[in-house]
Amino acid sequence: MDQTEIAAMDPLPDAATRFVERKLEDEHGYLSWLNTSVETVERGRVVLSIPFDEKLTNTDGRTIHGGVAATLIDTAGGVAQRTAFEDPLDGGVATVNLNVNYLRPATGDLRAEAEVVRAGGSIGVSEMTVTSGANGDRGEVVVGQGSFRLFRE
């Protein structure tokens, strides 16, 4: 299933959006600790964010550790794949491969946007971009692509 086919699907039920918000923002220990927020969940596309916090920085206290951005794109890419399921509450997703390209240091809030490239029968591919910055000065800091194993029930 490609982006055109995903866009033709019925809109996500409100329960699916609430499920993603609850799981990522409240129930997932690590993602909750990072203060992850769900901004957008729609068929084939997810936007997540993590606010700047000094606890997430490198020893310089200014730049966010790259692992935080990698976590964000991994999560966004996988959740985007779930939105291509007929019922996103059924089944699961596991990362098979994650390619992360760091473009410049992240110095502010992080915002990841993930889009499904393809959601096959058992493997899906998402492309992700992370921007960072504050006060209207945002720029791309990480781009990546992930392959995900899809477990449809």
N, C-alpha and C positions, 0 to 999 in steps of 0.2 A: 504494500500500500504506500503510495507516495503522497506528497503534500496535497495534490488536487483531490485525491480520493478521501483523504482525512478531512479536508475542508467541507466535503459533501456530506459528512456524517451529521447526525443530529447533534445539537449543542450538548455540552456536558451537563449532566444533572447537577443541581445545586449541592446535592449530597456528596458528590465527588469532589467538588471544590472545597467544601467544608472539611472533608476527610483529609485532604492534602494539607490544608492549613493546620488542622489539629495535630496531625502526625508530625509535621516538620517544626511547627512553632512551639508546641506544648509537650509532646510525648517523646520525641527523639532526644535522648540525653545530649549527644554531641551537638546536633544542629540547634537545639534549644539553647545550649551553653553559648554557642556562637551568636545567638540572638537572630537567627534566620527568620526572615519574613517572606511570606508568599504574596507577591504583587499581582500576578496574573496566572490563571490556569484556564486554558482553552484548548480545543482540539489541535494537537500538533505544536503547541507553543506554551512555554512556561517562563515566567520571570520571577526570580528570587533575589533577595538582597540581604546583605549583612552590614550593619553600621560599623564605622570605624570604632575601634576600641584598642587602647594601648596594650591590653593583654594579648592581642593578636599580632603585635608587631615584632619585627626582628630586634636585635639588641640596640639598634639605633633609636628605637622608640618612635620612628616616623613612618616606616614602610611596613606594610602588612606582609606577614610570612606567606610565601607562595603556596604552601599547603592549604591555606584557607581558601584561596581562589580555586585551587584544584578540587577541593571538596565541593565548592559551590557549583562548578561546572559539571562535576560527576553527578551530583544530586539533581540539578536542573535537567540534564540530558536524560537521566533515567525516568524522572517524573514525566517529562514530555512524552516519552515512549508509552507510558501508561495511558495517556490521554488518547492514544490511537486504538486502545482496546474498546470493543463495543461497550463493555461495562468496566470502567477503570478501577472499580473496587474489587473485581475478580482477577486473580492471577498475580503475577509478580515480575520483577525485573532485576537482573544482576549484571553488573559491569563485566564485560569480556575484555575490552581494551579501551584505554583512555590516552589520548594524545593531547598534551598540554604545551602550548607555545607561549612563553612569557615575552611580552613586548616591551614593557617598561615597569618600573616599580609602582605598586599600588599605594597611594598615600591618603586615601579617603574612603568613604563608604564604597562597598562593592555591590554591583548590580549585574546579575547573570541573566542572559536571555538564551534560551535553548529552543531550537526548532527541529522537528523530526524531518530527516531527509528521506528515510524509508523505514517502514515497519513491516517486516516480512513475517512469515509464519513462525520463525523461531529466533531470528536475529533482527535487531533494529539499529539504525544509525542516526545519531543526532549531531548537529553542529551547535557549538556554544560560543558565546562572546561575553567577556567580563569587562565592564567599564568601572572606573574609579575616579573619585575626585569629590570636590565640594564646591559650594557657591557657584554652580553653573559651569565649573571648569572640569568637565568629565572627558575622559578619553579611554580608548581601548587599552587594556593592560594585559589581557590574556585572551587567546583564541584557542579553541580545541575542537576535537571530534571524538565521539565515543561510540563504541559498539556495545550493544546490550543484548543479553539473552532474555527472550520474552517467554514467560510462563503463562500461557492463556488457559483459563479453566473452562 
